[in-house]
Amino acid sequence: MIDILLLSSSDERATAIGTMLANSSIGHSLRIEAGSAKQLARFSAQIKKADLLIVEDAELAVADLAAIEEAIVHTPLLTCMLVTAALSTDMLMAAMRAGVRHVLSWPIDVHEFTRELAHVASKKSANARRAGRVISFAAGKGGCGTTLIATNVAYTLAAERDKRVLFIDLTQHFADASLLLSEKTPPATLSDLCAQIDRLDTSLFEACVTRVHPNLDVLAGAGDPVKAADLRASHLQRLLTLVRDQYDAVVFDIGQNVNPLSIHVLDQSEAICVVAQQTIPHLHTTRRLLDMLTELGYPASRARVLVNQYDKRAQIGLDAVEQALGAKPSHLLPTDEKSARQSANQGMPLLAVAKSGALTKNVVALTELLWPYPEVASKGAFSRLFASRARSDSQLKPIH
């Protein structure tokens, strides 16, 4: 059963869409409101309760998509379908950037409409089985600090926010994430666990993870490209099915790998954090990665660009970074070599070795942006209207 909110600019078209829904085999409940895309803020309460938002707007303009993007950002489990007679290539691309997953032209093809509904219903069913949020960290180029950031966000969630967290190192070359959190030798790796996938149960899983904090378990990476090549998406799915309801968050470090294994993780990620630095090679490969995420169908609102080792005096400034990537950086992490070196050399998280360091403070701020505290009051109209529900995550803002 999917909960559908239909916002339509035409009574006649709303009736036609309602008839198509009634004739489909998809179980649903339907609420219809009269209005256009730019009036979405009026319906924030209804949107928060919906699984699918259908916006039918005959006079839709590209500028109106900002309201749709705002709704999607503040309700990350929401799927949006856009129906318009004004469909053009520019409109289609703008809708995809806004996070709209399904775009149909009017008049609607009934078979296409039913197929899209089935996709939404399948997604709802999958989400119903999920518990812990999945957050992924990726990079277009090595050496930009992805693992340091990912491990410390996981630790901050566990130690500062009292969340149960599982960190999984999915990098396929050397996989050294566990070294940044603990001096303990991992009892097993991800590849060791997946080699015994047929006998996977809670006891086997617990025997394979390293507990680096009462709230944080780490599953070490394969550490061997040959063994990593044997990992399968089905292995990860079975693992997540077993353990996901035991954790508030599952944090993945996927490194530079975009393959069937990492795509399976990205499909389930509520936030994809892409780490970059202010150099031409990093920006070039990061842009390629962002373009790849778009081609794979992930909404722009899900990808969060993080600029690590940020230097406001660097030759390549923020404006140039934004122009090169086609996306505004969501968060800036300053250059703090002393704190980073202490963490790496001692095998301990930043909070333990450099709690007052600039990098540590910005990792804490990043964690709060990925997992906001319950809002008491907010400034923007949309922020008030689309107050986050449980497990929602909001659009990251740059920290200057």
N, C-alpha and C positions, 0 to 999 in steps of 0.2 A: 504494500500500500504506500503510494507516494502522495504527499501533501502538495497540491499545486495551487499557486496564486497566479491568476491571469489578470494582467493589467492591460486594458484595451482602450483604444481611442475611438472605437466604433462598436455600437450595440450589435449591429448586423454581423460583424466579424467575430465578436465575442460569442455570439450564438452559434456561429458555424464551427468555431474551435471547440466549444462545449459539446457539440454534436459529435465531432470527430473523437473526442475523448470518451464520450459515452459508448461509441461504437467500437472502441479499441478493447483489447483483452487485458489491458493493464489496470490493475486495481489502484484506485485513486480517490482522493477527496478534492473537490474543486471549490475555490472561492474566486469570484469575479469582481473586479473593481474597475470603475471608469477612470481613465486618466492616460497621460503620456509618460514617456521615459523621464523627462525632466521634472516630473512631479513625484518621483519615487519616494522622496523623503517623507511625504505624507503617509506612506504605507509601511513605515519601518517596523511597526509591531507585527503586522501580518507577514512581512518578509522574513523576520527572524524565526517564524514558525514553519516556514515552507521548505520543502525539499527542492522544488522546481519553481522558478519564477519565469513565466512566459510574458514577454513584453511585446504587444502588438501595437505598433505605432506607424501609421501610414505616412506621417510627415517627419519621420525621424531625421535628425541632423547629426553629423559626426560629433558636434559639441555636446549633444545630449547624452553621449555614451559615458561621460564623466560621472553622472549620477548612478549609472549601472555599475561602473567599476567601484565606486564607493560602497555600494551595497554588497558587492562580492567580497571586497576586502574585509569588511566588518562581519560578514557571515560566511566563513570559509567553506562550510559544508553545503552551501547553496549552489545549485546548478541553474544557469540562466539560459533560456532559449529566446532568441530574438526573431520576430516575424515582422517583415516590412516590405512594402511595395517599392521602397526607395533603395533597394539593394544595388550596390555598385562594388567594384573592386576596392576602392578606397574605404567604403563603409565596412566591407568584410574584413579588411586588414585591421581597421580601427577597432572593430568589435572583438577580434581575436586578442588584440593588445589589452583591451579592457577586461579580458577574462571570460568573455562569452564563449561557451563551448559548442552551442548549437545555433546556427543561423539559417533561417528559412525565408524564402521569398513568397510573397502573396501573389496569386492564390497558392495555397499549400498543397503539395503532393501528399495524398493520404498515406501512401506506403512509406514515404520518407519520414513523415510525422510519426507514424507508429514505430518505425525503427529507432528513431531518436528517443521516444518514450521508453522503449524497452531498455535502451542503454542507461537511461536515468534510473529506471527501476533496479537494474542490475547493480549500479553504483550504490543505491540506497541499501540494498541487501548486503553488499560488502561492508559498507560503513557500519551497519548494525552489528557486525561481528567484531568490530575493532574496539580497542580500549585505549592503549597508550598512543599518544601522538607520535608521529614519525617526523624527525627533522634531519635533513641531509646537508652535508657540507661537501662542496666540490670546488675544483679549480681547473682553469684552462692550462695552467703551467705549474710545474713543480717549484718548490722553494719559496712559496709565498706565505707560508705559515698556516695552511689550512688545518693541519692536524693539531697544532698548538691551540688554535681557536676552538676547534670542535671539542677537544678533550676538556678544555676549561669551561666551555659553556655547559657541558654535561656535568662537570663537577660542581659548578655554581648552582645549577638546578637542584642537585642533590644536597649540597651542604648549606646553601643560603635559602633555598625555597622549600626545602623539606619534601622534594619530589623523589619518587622511586624511579631510577633511571638505569637503562641498559645502554651501554656504548658498544657498538659493533664496528670493528675496523675492517672495512671492505676493500682497502687499497691492496693492490695485487703485487706490489714491488716492495719488499722488505718489511712493510707493515710494522712500524715502530710506535704506534700510538700508546700502547700500554707502558712504554718506558717513560712517558711524560706524566704518568699518574702514580706509579708505584715502582719500587725496586723488586717486588715479588716476581718470580719467574712464572709466567702463565702456565697453568696445569695442562692446557690444550689450546689449540687454535680453531678458528672457524673451519678450516679444511679438515682438521681432525674430527670435529663434531659432525660435519657433513658426510664424512666417510662412513659414519655409523648411523646415517639418517634413518635407516629402517628400524633401529631400536631406540630412536629418540624418545625420551620421556623426561619428566621433571628432574629425576635423579641424575640422569646423564648430563642434562643441561647444567645443573648446579655444580656438577663435578668439573665442568669445563671452563667456567667463568672465574675471573679473579675479582674478589670483593675488595675494592680500594677505599670504600666508605660504606657505612651502614646502609646508605641509600643508593650506592652506585656499584653496579657490576660491569665488568669489562670482558668482552669476548675478543681475544686477540686475533689479529689478522693472520692470513696464511703464512706470510713471510717468505714464500717461495712461489715465484711466478708459475712454475710447472704445476705445483699442487693447486694453486689458485685457478688454473685453467679447468680443473675438474669440477669446480663449483657450478651449480645450476640454480636457476630462479626457483625451481620447484623445491629445492632444499631450503632456500630462504623463506618461502611461503610456509612450509611445514614448521620451520623454526618459529616464525612470527605467530602462527596460529597457536602454537603451544604456549608462548611466553608473553604475548602482548598484553593480556589482561592482568599480568602481574606487575606492570610498570605504568607510571604516568607518562613517561616519554621514552622513546627508543631513538637514540642519536647515531647516525651513520656517518662515517668518514669514507666517502667513495673516491677521494683523490681526483685523478684525471681520467678515470675510466668511465667511458660511456659505452656500455655493452648490454646484452640482455639481462645480466645480473643487476647492474646498477639501474637500468631502466625499470626493473621490477620494483626497486626501492623508491625511485623517483615517483612512480605511479602512486605510491601510497604516502608520499611526503606532503605534509601540510605546508612546509616551508623548505625551499631549496636555497641554501646560502652559498653564493658563488664568490670566492675570495680572489682578489686581484691586488696588484701593486701598481704604482705610478711609473711604469716603464713601458716602452713601446712593445717589447716582446710579450709582456704580461697582458697588456690591453688587447693586442692582436689575438692571442689565443683565447682570452676571456670573451671577446666578441664572438668568436667562432662557437664557443660553448653556449652562449646565450642564444645565438641563432639556432643552434641545434635543439635547444630546449623548446624554442618556439615551433620548430618543424615537427617536434614530437607531440605537439599539441598542448603543452603546459601553459596555463595563462600567465601573462606577464606579472600579475599580482603575486604569484607564488614564488618567483625568483627574487632573491634579495642580494644585491651586490654589496659586498663588504670590501672596503679598501683598507688593506693592512699596511702597517709601517707608513702611515700617512704623514706627509711632511708638507705643511702649507707653503714652504719656501721652495718646494721642488719645481723643476723646470716644467713639468707637466702638471698643471693645476686641476682643480675639480671640474672646471668648465670643459677643459680638454678631455678629461676622463669621461664625463657624461657624453660629450660629442662622439668620442671613439666607441663607446659601448652602446650608445642609443638608449641608455637607461641612467637614471639618477642614482648615485650611490645611496644605499639605505643607511649605512653606518660606517663611521671612520674609526679605525684603531690606530693609535699613534705609534711612532717608533719608540721603543723602550727596550733596547738591547739588553740592558742589565737585568731586568725582570725576566725576559725570555730566556736568557742564558742561565740564570739561577734555576729556573724551572726545569730546563732541559738537563743541566748537569746534576741536579739533585734528584731527578725523577719524582718531582712533587708538583702539584698544581700551583698556579699563581697565587691563589688565596692563601696557601700555606707558606710560601716563601717571600712574597712581595705584596702583601695585602693592600698597602697604601700606594703601590706603583700605578703609574698612569695607565699602563696596559691592563692591569687587573681591574681598575675602576671601569674602564671602557668595555671589558668583557662582561662585567656585572650589568652594565647598562644595556649591552646587546642582549643578554639573557632576559632582562626585563621587557625588552621590546619584542622578543620572540614569544615570551610568556608573560603578558602584562598582569600586573596586580589588578584586582577588581577596582573598577573606576569609581571614585567618589564624586568627582565633578570633572567636566571636560569643557574645553572652550568652543570647539566648532559645533555647528548645528548638527552636522551629520554624525559627529562623534557621540553627541548626546542621543540622537535618534537611534543609531545602530550600536547601542551598548553591547559589549561582547558577552556572548553566552559562554557556558562552560566549554573549555578547550578551544575558544576562538583565539585567533591571533590577528594582530592589527598590523597595518602597513608600517614598516620601519621608517623612522625619520632620521635625517643626517644629524650627527652630533658634531658641533663645531667647537 
